[in-house]
Amino acid sequence: MGIEAGIMVPHPPLIIPEVGKGGEKTISKTAAAYERAASFIAGAAPETLVVISPHAAVYRDYFHVSPGARASGSFANFGAPRAAVSVDYDAEFVSGLETLAEAGGLPAGTLGERLGELDHATLVPLYFLEKTCGAIKAKVVRVAISGLPLTEHYRLGMLIKETAERLRRRTAIIASGDLSHRLKEDGPYGFNPEGPRYDALVIDVMGRGAFGELFDFSEGFCESAGECGHRSFVVMAGAFDGTAVKAEPLSYEGPFGVGYGTCLFRAAGPDESRRFLTEFADRERARLAALKEKEDAYVRLARAAVETYVTSGKKIAVPAGLPAEMLSRRAGTFVSLKKDGRLRGCIGTIAAASPSVAAEIINNAISAASSDPRFAPVEREELPQLVYSVDVLGETEKIGSAAELDVKRYGVIVTRGGRRGLLLPNLEGVDSVEEQISIAKEKAGIGKGEKAELERFEVVRHH
């Protein structure tokens, strides 16, 4: 007993006949694949059905698992109130999962319920399953994704698997998620070349059951692609950890500027070669060690400042033996910390506030680790996982319009009255000058429609 089967499915409400009113025929391949996927799950005869939803109660640093004994929902928000589904929740499974999460230090549980009704990402697959079976006999566990790293999503999947095995529960998992929302100019979020690229890559990865490759999708790439379901897919991958999987891709379509992919996964016995989180952790350790070997004096100084402060609470003095330009020059600097490919802290100064670049780096590195309001202070156990970069700012110059900017070459400063915001150049996921200015305005508290003075600057980036 344990995880027997899984499906990757999209959740366009249009695919429901009562909603589509004939429009579902425009995604007929997806509809046909959905019917087959529902039959596949029904054939697995699960006692528990775990649905991973990107549209349940999503939190930045917590996985919400829906509490209670029963839930229902309808497509009333899409004009079809009579298209409805009701299910019983598996409270014993939820309790077991919550207990394992607490023991394993994974922030997951039933706190923070915001949406008692079933969301559409849960309803669409359940609708097809009910249509296939006549009634959903399995009890349901609804799990939301979070803003935590992909590794934590995979760990959640591993705990789902462990819960199923401990309870000797025959379990199936539904990873609900659309693909890119940026496939066409007239799509919901316009076009980005990373959209079709993401879809092609993820369809290939899932079609081969090569779940370890899901970790190779950077956060910036996923954001540029406007994907919806990647974290759902990673949770499902974790639920198949250490298990041979027979994957069967069924369909892919993207007629409305949103990618819809469908795939079946059948458990095929233990396979110790498919411990993808362990494999990824080993690769990461080797990568971080190689990066550390390549750090220059600027980055080594930032690392030393953070590690000393976090472990002892003390600020280091400017050390001897630094390059002359770090001691004689004054300039604004930004120090950025990343963990698991995600920003972990970034603090900087537009203009010099210290006697030297070296002192500026020390001060900003400590602030990035301890005082960035977006993050909790860095803890000792995180230090080996941090990747550092240091930007040394050049002189700023006023410009007359956005046409004088280049998102890869120039950073931007926006000013309106006493409000001022800055964004560095060449950041992953920021692909246009318009995005760059918009983010800088948001940081400054300047409205999108408000005019602002523009300045540009170049940086020397050390990473």
C-alpha positions as a printed NumPy array, in Angstrom:
array([[  0.   ,   0.   ,   0.   ],
       [  1.145,   3.548,  -0.707],
       [  1.286,   5.802,  -3.754],
       [ -0.05 ,   3.727,  -6.625],
       [ -0.681,   6.287,  -9.356],
       [ -0.525,   9.954, -10.229],
       [ -1.622,  12.343, -12.936],
       [ -0.451,  15.745, -14.115],
       [ -3.491,  17.708, -15.297],
       [ -4.426,  21.338, -16.071],
       [ -7.474,  23.101, -14.648],
       [ -9.145,  25.372, -17.229],
       [-12.781,  25.892, -16.135],
       [-13.675,  26.158, -19.826],
       [-13.154,  22.403, -20.145],
       [-16.282,  21.817, -18.032],
       [-19.204,  21.596, -20.502],
       [-21.539,  23.6  , -18.264],
       [-18.939,  26.397, -18.261],
       [-17.639,  26.072, -21.795],
       [-21.086,  25.74 , -23.409],
       [-19.379,  24.349, -26.503],
       [-16.142,  26.266, -26.019],
       [-14.564,  23.155, -24.494],
       [-14.363,  21.752, -28.021],
       [-11.467,  24.145, -28.717],
       [ -9.375,  22.057, -26.303],
       [-10.741,  18.689, -27.361],
       [ -7.35 ,  16.945, -27.054],
       [ -7.083,  18.045, -23.435],
       [-10.69 ,  17.007, -22.723],
       [-10.119,  13.546, -24.203],
       [ -6.867,  13.177, -22.255],
       [ -8.648,  14.276, -19.08 ],
       [-11.275,  11.573, -19.468],
       [ -8.546,   8.992, -19.874],
       [ -6.649,  10.359, -16.867],
       [ -9.789,  10.163, -14.74 ],
       [-10.368,   6.571, -15.833],
       [ -6.749,   5.786, -15.005],
       [ -7.148,   7.119, -11.46 ],
       [-10.467,   5.317, -11.043],
       [ -8.789,   2.098, -12.176],
       [ -6.171,   2.468,  -9.451],
       [ -9.04 ,   2.256,  -6.915],
       [ -7.471,   4.637,  -4.395],
       [ -8.756,   4.838,  -0.844],
       [ -7.206,   8.31 ,  -0.536],
       [ -6.84 ,  10.912,  -3.261],
       [ -4.299,  13.685,  -2.658],
       [ -4.889,  16.8  ,  -4.767],
       [ -2.075,  19.356,  -5.005],
       [ -3.585,  22.75 ,  -5.813],
       [ -1.885,  26.057,  -6.681],
       [ -5.175,  27.857,  -5.97 ],
       [ -5.93 ,  26.751,  -2.42 ],
       [ -4.66 ,  28.813,   0.542],
       [ -1.116,  29.597,  -0.616],
       [  1.397,  31.029,   1.854],
       [  4.958,  32.218,   1.375],
       [  6.494,  29.967,   4.016],
       [  3.864,  27.355,   4.885],
       [  2.071,  24.449,   3.202],
       [ -1.638,  24.578,   3.988],
       [ -3.537,  21.293,   4.205],
       [ -7.314,  21.722,   4.227],
       [ -8.904,  20.703,   7.543],
       [-12.337,  19.31 ,   8.319],
       [-14.461,  16.302,   7.437],
       [-16.047,  17.38 ,   4.178],
       [-15.886,  20.083,   1.504],
       [-17.718,  21.102,  -1.613],
       [-17.465,  23.635,  -4.37 ],
       [-19.033,  24.702,  -7.639],
       [-18.258,  26.593, -10.807],
       [-20.643,  29.406,  -9.823],
       [-17.869,  31.957, -10.329],
       [-17.68 ,  30.759, -13.93 ],
       [-21.413,  30.902, -14.584],
       [-22.261,  27.276, -13.792],
       [-23.485,  26.955, -10.182],
       [-25.055,  23.559, -10.832],
       [-21.707,  22.048, -11.807],
       [-20.631,  21.114,  -8.29 ],
       [-18.624,  18.501,  -6.419],
       [-18.682,  17.372,  -2.775],
       [-16.088,  15.11 ,  -1.167],
       [-15.185,  13.645,   2.191],
       [-11.768,  14.604,   3.526],
       [ -9.405,  11.972,   4.919],
       [ -8.909,  13.466,   8.379],
       [ -6.73 ,  10.565,   9.532],
       [ -4.37 ,  11.036,   6.599],
       [ -4.236,  14.803,   7.22 ],
       [ -3.428,  14.245,  10.889],
       [ -0.683,  11.763,  10.024],
       [  0.827,  14.108,   7.47 ],
       [  0.741,  17.017,   9.906],
       [  2.496,  14.92 ,  12.559],
       [  5.262,  13.856,  10.179],
       [  5.726,  17.443,   8.97 ],
       [  6.144,  18.704,  12.527],
       [  8.637,  15.949,  13.336],
       [ 10.601,  16.677,  10.158],
       [ 10.669,  20.452,  10.615],
       [  8.6  ,  21.087,   7.486],
       [  6.176,  24.015,   7.885],
       [  2.944,  22.287,   6.891],
       [ -0.435,  21.767,   8.514],
       [ -4.029,  22.83 ,   8.811],
       [ -3.494,  26.351,  10.125],
       [ -4.617,  29.371,   8.142],
       [ -7.739,  28.057,   6.447],
       [ -8.985,  30.82 ,   4.125],
       [-10.964,  28.949,   1.513],
       [-13.318,  26.295,   2.841],
       [-14.855,  25.739,  -0.587],
       [-12.994,  23.659,  -3.151],
       [-11.035,  25.867,  -5.56 ],
       [-11.221,  25.406,  -9.328],
       [ -7.791,  23.734,  -9.535],
       [ -9.222,  21.03 ,  -7.271],
       [-12.714,  21.008,  -8.766],
       [-11.769,  20.406, -12.396],
       [-10.01 ,  17.051, -11.86 ],
       [-12.607,  15.958,  -9.288],
       [-15.403,  16.824, -11.744],
       [-13.909,  14.487, -14.345],
       [-13.323,  11.769, -11.763],
       [-16.926,  11.979, -10.566],
       [-18.129,  11.921, -14.166],
       [-16.106,   8.759, -14.739],
       [-17.   ,   6.955, -11.494],
       [-20.501,   8.242, -10.877],
       [-19.358,   9.147,  -7.365],
       [-15.977,   9.763,  -5.742],
       [-15.515,   6.934,  -3.255],
       [-11.996,   7.879,  -2.174],
       [-11.496,  10.339,   0.63 ],
       [ -9.642,  13.499,  -0.412],
       [ -6.653,  15.401,   0.952],
       [ -6.257,  18.909,  -0.488],
       [ -2.749,  20.357,  -0.215],
       [ -1.664,  23.835,  -1.311],
       [  1.708,  24.794,  -2.722],
       [  3.778,  27.539,  -1.081],
       [  6.493,  30.108,  -1.748],
       [  9.111,  27.783,  -0.256],
       [ 11.914,  26.312,  -2.418],
       [ 11.331,  23.377,  -4.744],
       [ 13.32 ,  21.154,  -2.398],
       [ 10.733,  21.715,   0.331],
       [  7.914,  20.873,  -2.087],
       [  9.683,  17.62 ,  -2.887],
       [ 10.058,  16.908,   0.848],
       [  6.327,  17.466,   1.278],
       [  5.719,  14.835,  -1.403],
       [  8.018,  12.426,   0.425],
       [  5.98 ,  12.928,   3.601],
       [  2.761,  12.284,   1.672],
       [  4.273,   8.995,   0.527],
       [  5.376,   8.11 ,   4.058],
       [  1.929,   8.9  ,   5.439],
       [  0.274,   6.644,   2.854],
       [  2.663,   3.817,   3.687],
       [  2.268,   4.173,   7.463],
       [ -1.513,   4.099,   7.161],
       [ -1.319,   1.313,   4.562],
       [ -3.546,   3.511,   2.449],
       [ -3.875,   2.864,  -1.275],
       [ -3.274,   6.404,  -2.535],
       [ -3.301,   8.325,  -5.807],
       [ -2.03 ,  11.86 ,  -6.326],
       [ -3.291,  14.581,  -8.64 ],
       [ -0.85 ,  17.351,  -9.514],
       [ -3.152,  20.107, -10.742],
       [ -1.42 ,  22.855, -12.68 ],
       [ -1.46 ,  24.726, -15.959],
       [  1.835,  25.35 , -17.719],
       [  2.966,  28.733, -19.094],
       [  0.508,  31.638, -19.228],
       [  2.729,  33.55 , -21.65 ],
       [  2.438,  31.706, -24.937],
       [  0.692,  34.405, -27.001],
       [  0.506,  38.187, -27.158],
       [ -3.278,  38.002, -26.741],
       [ -2.998,  35.526, -23.852],
       [ -3.681,  36.443, -20.2  ],
       [ -0.142,  37.707, -19.566],
       [  1.113,  38.426, -23.066],
       [  4.019,  36.634, -24.718],
       [  7.415,  35.758, -23.331],
       [  9.812,  33.484, -25.264],
       [ 10.434,  31.585, -22.029],
       [  6.785,  30.482, -22.092],
       [  6.919,  28.014, -24.985],
       [ 10.421,  27.011, -23.9  ],
       [  9.17 ,  26.134, -20.429],
       [  6.278,  24.113, -21.82 ],
       [  8.495,  22.107, -24.172],
       [ 10.959,  21.346, -21.382],
       [  8.429,  20.36 , -18.737],
       [  6.434,  18.187, -21.131],
       [  9.664,  16.397, -22.032],
       [ 10.727,  15.966, -18.392],
       [  7.34 ,  14.717, -17.2  ],
       [  6.867,  12.532, -20.272],
       [ 10.086,  10.708, -19.384],
       [  9.36 ,  10.638, -15.663],
       [ 12.718,  12.371, -15.165],
       [ 11.578,  14.09 , -11.977],
       [ 15.068,  15.069, -10.821],
       [ 15.272,  17.522, -13.704],
       [ 12.441,  19.581, -12.223],
       [ 15.028,  21.086,  -9.844],
       [ 16.9  ,  22.528, -12.839],
       [ 14.131,  25.06 , -13.567],
       [ 15.338,  28.274, -11.95 ],
       [ 12.905,  30.566, -10.178],
       [ 13.646,  33.373, -12.651],
       [ 12.927,  31.098, -15.607],
       [  9.651,  29.874, -14.09 ],
       [  8.613,  33.444, -13.319],
       [  9.399,  34.647, -16.839],
       [  7.41 ,  31.731, -18.244],
       [  4.423,  32.564, -16.039],
       [  3.961,  28.924, -15.072],
       [  1.274,  27.731, -12.677],
       [  1.855,  24.069, -11.854],
       [  5.584,  23.523, -11.418],
       [  5.416,  23.246,  -7.63 ],
       [  2.473,  20.859,  -7.851],
       [  4.528,  18.647, -10.143],
       [  7.465,  18.698,  -7.727],
       [  5.248,  17.633,  -4.813],
       [  4.033,  14.693,  -6.893],
       [  7.625,  13.86 ,  -7.809],
       [  8.479,  13.685,  -4.106],
       [  5.566,  11.3  ,  -3.544],
       [  7.251,   8.913,  -6.002],
       [ 10.699,   9.246,  -4.375],
       [ 12.589,   5.941,  -4.523],
       [  9.948,   4.476,  -6.83 ],
       [ 10.192,   3.327, -10.421],
       [  7.612,   5.175, -12.496],
       [  6.03 ,   4.363, -15.822],
       [  5.149,   7.694, -17.428],
       [  2.695,   8.114, -20.268],
       [  2.272,  11.567, -21.832],
       [ -1.234,  12.076, -23.195],
       [ -1.646,  15.588, -24.588],
       [ -0.426,  19.147, -24.866],
       [ -2.315,  22.21 , -26.117],
       [ -2.009,  25.975, -25.742],
       [ -4.67 ,  27.645, -27.913],
       [ -5.492,  30.497, -25.502],
       [ -1.941,  31.454, -24.581],
       [ -1.927,  29.021, -21.632],
       [ -0.256,  25.605, -21.798],
       [ -2.273,  22.509, -20.879],
       [ -0.323,  19.28 , -20.372],
       [ -1.632,  15.873, -19.304],
       [  0.417,  12.861, -18.246],
       [ -0.106,   9.574, -16.364],
       [  2.294,   8.009, -13.851],
       [  2.121,   4.442, -12.581],
       [  4.215,   3.201,  -9.648],
       [  6.334,   0.213, -10.705],
       [  8.093,  -0.91 ,  -7.543],
       [ 11.084,   0.355,  -5.514],
       [ 14.037,   1.967,  -7.295],
       [ 16.825,   3.363,  -5.113],
       [ 18.352,   5.153,  -8.104],
       [ 15.404,   7.565,  -8.052],
       [ 16.251,   9.385,  -4.818],
       [ 16.195,  12.751,  -6.55 ],
       [ 16.362,  15.03 ,  -3.518],
       [ 19.484,  13.263,  -2.235],
       [ 20.999,  13.419,  -5.703],
       [ 20.213,  17.135,  -6.   ],
       [ 21.64 ,  17.873,  -2.534],
       [ 24.907,  16.165,  -3.491],
       [ 25.097,  18.197,  -6.706],
       [ 24.372,  21.407,  -4.816],
       [ 27.125,  20.776,  -2.284],
       [ 29.614,  20.22 ,  -5.084],
       [ 28.384,  23.309,  -6.952],
       [ 28.584,  25.545,  -3.893],
       [ 32.091,  24.294,  -3.097],
       [ 33.184,  25.074,  -6.661],
       [ 31.619,  28.55 ,  -6.481],
       [ 33.361,  29.272,  -3.195],
       [ 36.705,  28.371,  -4.755],
       [ 36.112,  30.97 ,  -7.474],
       [ 35.109,  33.866,  -5.198],
       [ 37.157,  37.029,  -5.616],
       [ 38.201,  39.425,  -2.844],
       [ 34.895,  41.349,  -2.959],
       [ 32.728,  38.253,  -2.498],
       [ 35.071,  36.655,   0.036],
       [ 34.845,  39.815,   2.134],
       [ 31.034,  39.764,   2.038],
       [ 31.012,  36.097,   3.056],
       [ 33.472,  36.69 ,   5.894],
       [ 31.413,  39.618,   7.185],
       [ 28.177,  37.607,   7.208],
       [ 29.651,  34.412,   8.664],
       [ 31.425,  36.277,  11.457],
       [ 28.361,  38.337,  12.325],
       [ 25.942,  35.392,  12.279],
       [ 28.189,  33.126,  14.353],
       [ 29.521,  35.686,  16.838],
       [ 27.417,  38.829,  16.537],
       [ 30.574,  40.814,  15.794],
       [ 31.436,  43.069,  12.88 ],
       [ 34.8  ,  42.342,  11.273],
       [ 37.374,  45.065,  10.715],
       [ 38.595,  45.784,   7.191],
       [ 41.232,  43.063,   6.737],
       [ 44.74 ,  43.552,   5.407],
       [ 45.768,  42.318,   1.987],
       [ 42.769,  43.534,   0.016],
       [ 43.207,  44.975,  -3.5  ],
       [ 44.1  ,  48.67 ,  -3.419],
       [ 40.868,  49.78 ,  -5.152],
       [ 38.792,  48.311,  -2.325],
       [ 40.634,  50.485,   0.189],
       [ 41.133,  53.724,  -1.709],
       [ 37.846,  54.034,  -3.587],
       [ 34.464,  55.066,  -2.199],
       [ 31.259,  53.893,  -3.906],
       [ 27.778,  52.606,  -3.254],
       [ 27.535,  48.815,  -3.142],
       [ 24.817,  46.195,  -2.997],
       [ 25.312,  42.797,  -1.398],
       [ 22.903,  40.022,  -2.387],
       [ 22.497,  36.64 ,  -0.729],
       [ 20.783,  33.698,  -2.411],
       [ 19.771,  30.3  ,  -1.068],
       [ 18.38 ,  27.48 ,  -3.206],
       [ 18.46 ,  29.891,  -6.15 ],
       [ 16.132,  32.322,  -4.36 ],
       [ 16.907,  35.738,  -2.929],
       [ 17.683,  35.51 ,   0.789],
       [ 18.628,  39.129,   1.414],
       [ 19.792,  42.225,  -0.455],
       [ 20.813,  45.565,   0.997],
       [ 22.81 ,  48.346,  -0.586],
       [ 23.677,  52.01 ,  -0.782],
       [ 23.158,  54.238,  -3.799],
       [ 26.061,  56.469,  -2.794],
       [ 29.066,  55.831,  -0.579],
       [ 28.307,  55.936,   3.147],
       [ 31.591,  54.428,   4.393],
       [ 35.277,  55.372,   4.105],
       [ 36.007,  52.699,   1.47 ],
       [ 34.407,  50.11 ,  -0.787],
       [ 35.628,  47.419,   1.597],
       [ 33.88 ,  49.024,   4.576],
       [ 30.768,  49.556,   2.452],
       [ 30.682,  45.851,   1.593],
       [ 31.066,  44.795,   5.228],
       [ 28.223,  47.054,   6.381],
       [ 25.858,  46.085,   3.578],
       [ 26.648,  42.375,   3.848],
       [ 25.737,  42.372,   7.538],
       [ 22.55 ,  44.33 ,   6.797],
       [ 21.579,  41.945,   3.989],
       [ 21.885,  39.008,   6.389],
       [ 20.21 ,  40.616,   9.386],
       [ 18.099,  43.626,   8.427],
       [ 16.365,  43.026,   5.099],
       [ 12.702,  43.538,   6.112],
       [ 11.528,  40.961,   3.607],
       [ 13.329,  38.079,   5.314],
       [ 14.077,  36.665,   8.746],
       [ 17.739,  37.064,   9.797],
       [ 20.1  ,  34.442,   8.374],
       [ 20.73 ,  31.582,  10.785],
       [ 23.97 ,  29.699,  11.382],
       [ 22.852,  26.478,   9.68 ],
       [ 22.081,  28.378,   6.467],
       [ 25.603,  29.743,   6.001],
       [ 27.002,  26.844,   3.89 ],
       [ 24.073,  27.193,   1.468],
       [ 24.448,  30.907,   0.731],
       [ 25.686,  32.293,  -2.564],
       [ 26.923,  35.894,  -2.559],
       [ 27.189,  38.649,  -5.13 ],
       [ 28.528,  42.174,  -4.734],
       [ 27.635,  45.058,  -7.049],
       [ 29.832,  48.149,  -7.005],
       [ 27.907,  51.097,  -8.424],
       [ 29.309,  53.581, -10.889],
       [ 28.327,  57.239, -11.105],
       [ 24.63 ,  57.969, -11.634],
       [ 23.406,  60.202, -14.457],
       [ 20.001,  61.746, -15.093],
       [ 18.242,  60.689, -18.272],
       [ 15.301,  62.11 , -20.153],
       [ 13.353,  58.951, -20.894],
       [ 13.241,  55.186, -20.6  ],
       [ 14.624,  54.964, -24.128],
       [ 18.058,  55.68 , -22.653],
       [ 17.936,  52.571, -20.485],
       [ 19.14 ,  49.047, -21.215],
       [ 17.868,  46.445, -18.75 ],
       [ 21.041,  44.369, -19.084],
       [ 23.557,  47.22 , -18.906],
       [ 22.072,  49.92 , -16.685],
       [ 20.452,  49.967, -13.289],
       [ 17.704,  52.535, -12.745],
       [ 16.817,  54.991,  -9.983],
       [ 13.312,  56.459,  -9.913],
       [ 12.535,  59.581,  -7.882],
       [  9.339,  61.459,  -7.137],
       [  9.542,  64.007,  -4.35 ],
       [ 11.061,  62.283,  -1.335],
       [ 10.377,  58.797,  -2.686],
       [ 13.278,  57.012,  -4.333],
       [ 13.735,  53.45 ,  -5.568],
       [ 16.54 ,  51.544,  -7.244],
       [ 16.804,  48.362,  -9.252],
       [ 20.072,  46.773, -10.33 ],
       [ 20.717,  45.786, -13.94 ],
       [ 20.795,  42.304, -15.447],
       [ 18.548,  40.589, -12.913],
       [ 17.061,  37.173, -13.625],
       [ 13.365,  37.452, -14.443],
       [ 13.526,  41.173, -15.325],
       [ 13.533,  41.191, -19.106],
       [ 12.358,  44.663, -20.122],
       [ 12.929,  48.295, -19.225],
       [  9.218,  48.608, -18.451],
       [  9.468,  45.822, -15.858],
       [ 12.625,  47.368, -14.425],
       [ 11.018,  50.792, -13.938],
       [  7.794,  49.259, -12.602],
       [  9.637,  47.274,  -9.919],
       [ 11.774,  50.279,  -8.953],
       [  8.601,  52.39 ,  -8.622],
       [  6.935,  49.743,  -6.495],
       [  9.957,  49.676,  -4.17 ],
       [  9.758,  53.47 ,  -3.857],
       [  6.009,  53.54 ,  -3.285],
       [  5.471,  55.419,  -6.551],
       [  2.303,  54.521,  -8.45 ],
       [  2.606,  53.004, -11.915],
       [  0.822,  55.975, -13.469],
       [  2.855,  58.594, -11.605],
       [  5.685,  60.35 , -13.391],
       [  9.153,  59.966, -11.928],
       [ 12.617,  61.301, -12.635],
       [ 14.967,  58.681, -14.015],
       [ 18.663,  58.092, -13.418],
       [ 20.831,  55.328, -14.721],
       [ 24.081,  53.758, -13.57 ],
       [ 26.386,  50.884, -14.433],
       [ 27.75 ,  48.332, -12.006],
       [ 30.679,  45.978, -11.722],
       [ 29.222,  42.71 , -10.485],
       [ 31.315,  40.27 ,  -8.479],
       [ 29.805,  36.81 ,  -7.991]])
